[in-house]
Amino acid sequence: MTVWMVVIAAGLASYALRAGLVASGVELPASVQRRLQHEAPAVIAALVATSLTRPSHGPGLAAQLAAVAAAFASARCFRSVALAPLTGLLVLVAVGALISVVDR
Amino acid sequence: MTTTTIQCPVERRHGPLAEGMAAMLPVLAGIAPFGLAIGVAAADSSVGRVAGWATSWTIYAGSAQLATIELLDAGAAPLIVLATVVAVNARLLLYGAAIAPHWREAPRWWRLLASYLLVDPSYAVAADRYQCPASPEEKRRFYLGAALTLWGGWQVATALGVVLSANAPGASSLEMVVPLTMAGLLAGAIRSTGGRVAATVAAVTAVAVQALPLGTGVIVAAVAGMLAGAATEGRDR
């Protein structure tokens, strides 16, 4: 199987996941729908936490945690997702530099 | 007690399509560096520039795209790549289930098209606005405006990453942009006590089950968080 076939097959699988319940018109029970209200924060939080557990070549975990907290807080305060990575990167650089100075 | 912080438009100056585009632009600005990083990763891999970029319009989900490029680059078996994509993207099934009731009256062709555009930011933006009163037609136009803006921007960002990869900083320096952008998305997604509990439980569970294979830890953590959030709101009610 070529690279292209895998890329296309992966795309078809992704589309099937997206369209499965939308196109079929199958409606989930109210109790399930209520649980799904919390799906977005749960998945996003899981992805953030998972990404922090991966080995990184950049600053240490403390700086990364501070950066994520700053990104979260700035998006919460200013209601702007665009600010989140900028604020987070600034904090990442600042805390990373601070830690390296202290370590020295 | 459940508290919500939803802000609905007081007066409508533009149509729902333009409102959707405007709502997505700040999100796109935050996501674009991620697309750039994926383009750089694709160009630096053995997958090939065009095939790597093609994941943007075939798979169209950043984390699954990265997983595909990394696994193909590492020489993984096709079935492993496909299983990983399904595991990482399983949340899209839940997004579809959550948003389907809002599109029930739409023609089948529209639902098939809209499904293709369904991904974390388009779902988050639509789910946020769908809590405000609007007709089914307005809801559909808002979604299309937001989702098409995201799709177009994403294609451009990943293509730029591929083209500029020779001069761009290494993908590793951009890797923190992904969790930082998602942290911003998380801030907007948490609107209640149940949401806070769901996010906290999911994050803790994700760390605890990180060793699970094929990215299934994310799914396990998400389900745990979702159930905890629902239990919290059920108790408060």
Contacts between the chains, C-beta under 8 A, distances in Angstrom:
chain1	res1	chain2	res2	distance
A	1	B	78	4.5
A	3	B	47	5.7
A	3	B	48	6.5
A	3	B	51	5.1
A	3	B	72	5.8
A	4	B	51	5.7
A	4	B	54	7.6
A	5	B	78	7.3
A	6	B	68	7.3
A	6	B	72	6.4
A	6	B	78	4.8
A	6	B	81	5.3
A	6	B	82	7.1
A	7	B	51	5.6
A	7	B	54	5.5
A	7	B	55	5.7
A	7	B	58	5.5
A	7	B	59	7.4
A	7	B	68	6.8
A	8	B	58	5.8
A	9	B	78	7.3
A	9	B	82	5.8
A	10	B	55	7.4
A	10	B	58	6.7
A	10	B	59	5.2
A	10	B	64	7.2
A	10	B	68	5.5
A	10	B	81	6.4
A	10	B	82	5.9
A	10	B	85	4.3
A	11	B	55	7.6
A	11	B	57	7.7
A	11	B	58	2.8
A	11	B	59	5.1
A	11	B	60	7.4
A	12	B	58	7.9
A	13	B	82	6.0
A	13	B	85	5.8
A	13	B	86	5.4
A	13	B	89	7.4
A	14	B	58	7.5
A	14	B	59	4.9
A	14	B	60	6.8
A	14	B	61	6.1
A	14	B	64	6.4
A	14	B	85	6.3
A	14	B	89	5.0
A	14	B	92	6.7
A	15	B	115	7.0
A	15	B	116	6.0
A	17	B	86	7.0
A	17	B	89	5.3
A	17	B	90	6.5
A	17	B	92	4.3
A	17	B	93	4.7
A	17	B	96	7.4
A	18	B	92	4.7
A	18	B	93	7.7
A	18	B	95	7.3
A	18	B	96	5.6
A	18	B	115	4.4
A	18	B	116	6.6
A	18	B	118	4.7
A	19	B	96	6.7
A	19	B	111	7.5
A	19	B	112	6.0
A	19	B	115	3.6
A	19	B	116	7.3
A	20	B	93	5.8
A	20	B	96	6.1
A	21	B	93	6.5
A	21	B	96	4.4
A	21	B	97	4.5
A	21	B	100	5.4
A	22	B	96	4.5
A	22	B	99	7.0
A	22	B	100	4.9
A	22	B	103	6.5
A	22	B	111	5.1
A	22	B	112	8.0
A	22	B	114	7.1
A	22	B	115	4.6
A	22	B	118	7.4
A	23	B	108	6.6
A	23	B	111	5.4
A	23	B	112	5.6
A	23	B	115	6.3
A	25	B	100	7.4
A	25	B	104	7.0
A	26	B	100	7.8
A	27	B	100	6.9
A	27	B	101	6.5
A	27	B	104	7.7
A	28	B	97	5.2
A	32	B	97	7.4
A	33	B	97	7.5
A	33	B	98	6.8
A	33	B	101	7.2
A	34	B	230	5.8
A	34	B	233	7.5
A	34	B	234	8.0
A	35	B	226	5.3
A	35	B	227	6.6
A	35	B	229	7.7
A	35	B	230	4.1
A	36	B	94	5.7
A	36	B	97	6.0
A	36	B	98	4.3
A	36	B	226	7.1
A	37	B	98	7.4
A	37	B	194	7.3
A	37	B	195	7.8
A	37	B	229	7.6
A	37	B	230	7.6
A	38	B	194	5.6
A	38	B	195	5.9
A	38	B	197	7.9
A	38	B	198	3.7
A	38	B	225	6.6
A	38	B	226	4.7
A	38	B	228	8.0
A	38	B	229	3.2
A	38	B	230	6.0
A	38	B	233	8.0
A	39	B	91	6.9
A	39	B	94	4.8
A	39	B	95	7.3
A	39	B	98	6.3
A	39	B	222	6.7
A	39	B	226	5.3
A	40	B	95	8.0
A	40	B	120	7.7
A	40	B	123	6.7
A	40	B	124	5.7
A	40	B	127	6.5
A	40	B	189	4.4
A	41	B	186	6.2
A	41	B	189	4.4
A	41	B	190	5.0
A	41	B	195	4.6
A	41	B	196	7.7
A	41	B	198	5.0
A	41	B	199	4.2
A	41	B	202	7.4
A	41	B	225	7.2
A	41	B	229	7.3
A	42	B	198	4.3
A	42	B	199	6.4
A	42	B	201	7.4
A	42	B	202	4.0
A	42	B	221	7.3
A	42	B	222	4.5
A	42	B	223	7.7
A	42	B	224	7.7
A	42	B	225	3.1
A	42	B	226	4.7
A	42	B	229	6.6
A	43	B	91	4.7
A	43	B	94	7.9
A	43	B	120	7.5
A	43	B	202	7.2
A	43	B	218	7.1
A	43	B	222	4.4
A	43	B	225	7.9
A	44	B	120	7.0
A	44	B	182	5.3
A	44	B	185	5.5
A	44	B	186	4.5
A	44	B	189	5.8
A	44	B	199	7.3
A	45	B	186	5.8
A	45	B	198	7.4
A	45	B	199	3.8
A	45	B	200	7.2
A	45	B	202	4.3
A	45	B	203	4.3
A	45	B	206	7.3
A	45	B	221	7.8
A	45	B	225	6.4
A	46	B	202	4.4
A	46	B	203	6.6
A	46	B	205	7.1
A	46	B	206	4.1
A	46	B	217	7.7
A	46	B	218	4.8
A	46	B	221	3.8
A	46	B	222	5.0
A	46	B	225	6.7
A	47	B	63	6.5
A	47	B	179	7.6
A	47	B	182	5.6
A	47	B	206	7.8
A	47	B	218	6.1
A	48	B	179	4.8
A	48	B	182	4.9
A	48	B	183	5.6
A	48	B	186	6.4
A	48	B	203	6.8
A	49	B	202	7.4
A	49	B	203	4.0
A	49	B	204	7.5
A	49	B	206	3.9
A	49	B	207	5.3
A	49	B	221	7.3
A	50	B	206	4.9
A	50	B	207	7.9
A	50	B	210	6.2
A	50	B	217	6.4
A	50	B	218	5.7
A	50	B	221	7.6
A	51	B	178	6.0
A	51	B	179	4.2
A	51	B	182	7.5
A	52	B	179	6.2
A	52	B	207	8.0
A	53	B	206	7.6
A	53	B	207	5.9
A	53	B	210	4.7
A	56	B	172	7.8
A	56	B	175	6.7
A	56	B	176	7.7
A	57	B	172	5.0
A	58	B	172	6.9
A	58	B	173	7.2
A	58	B	175	7.0
A	58	B	176	6.2
A	64	B	176	6.6
A	64	B	179	7.6
A	67	B	176	6.4
A	67	B	180	6.1
A	68	B	179	5.8
A	68	B	180	6.4
A	68	B	183	4.7
A	69	B	183	7.9
A	71	B	180	4.3
A	71	B	181	7.6
A	71	B	183	4.1
A	71	B	184	5.5
A	71	B	187	8.0
A	72	B	183	4.4
A	72	B	184	7.1
A	72	B	186	6.3
A	72	B	187	5.0
A	73	B	187	7.7
A	74	B	184	7.5
A	75	B	183	7.0
A	75	B	184	3.7
A	75	B	185	7.7
A	75	B	186	7.9
A	75	B	187	3.7
A	75	B	188	6.4
A	76	B	187	4.2
A	79	B	188	7.5
A	80	B	26	5.5
A	80	B	184	7.7
A	81	B	26	5.4
A	81	B	27	4.9
A	81	B	29	7.6
A	81	B	30	4.3
A	81	B	181	6.9
A	81	B	184	4.0
A	81	B	185	6.0
A	81	B	187	7.9
A	81	B	188	6.5
A	82	B	26	4.6
A	82	B	27	7.6
A	82	B	29	3.8
A	82	B	30	4.7
A	82	B	184	7.7
A	83	B	30	7.9
A	83	B	184	7.2
A	84	B	30	5.8
A	84	B	180	5.7
A	84	B	181	6.0
A	84	B	183	5.8
A	84	B	184	2.6
A	84	B	185	7.8
A	84	B	187	7.2
A	85	B	30	5.6
A	85	B	33	6.2
A	85	B	177	5.0
A	85	B	180	4.2
A	85	B	181	4.9
A	85	B	184	6.9
A	88	B	176	7.1
A	88	B	180	3.5
A	88	B	183	6.7
A	89	B	176	6.8
A	89	B	177	7.2
A	89	B	180	6.6
A	92	B	176	5.9
A	92	B	180	7.8
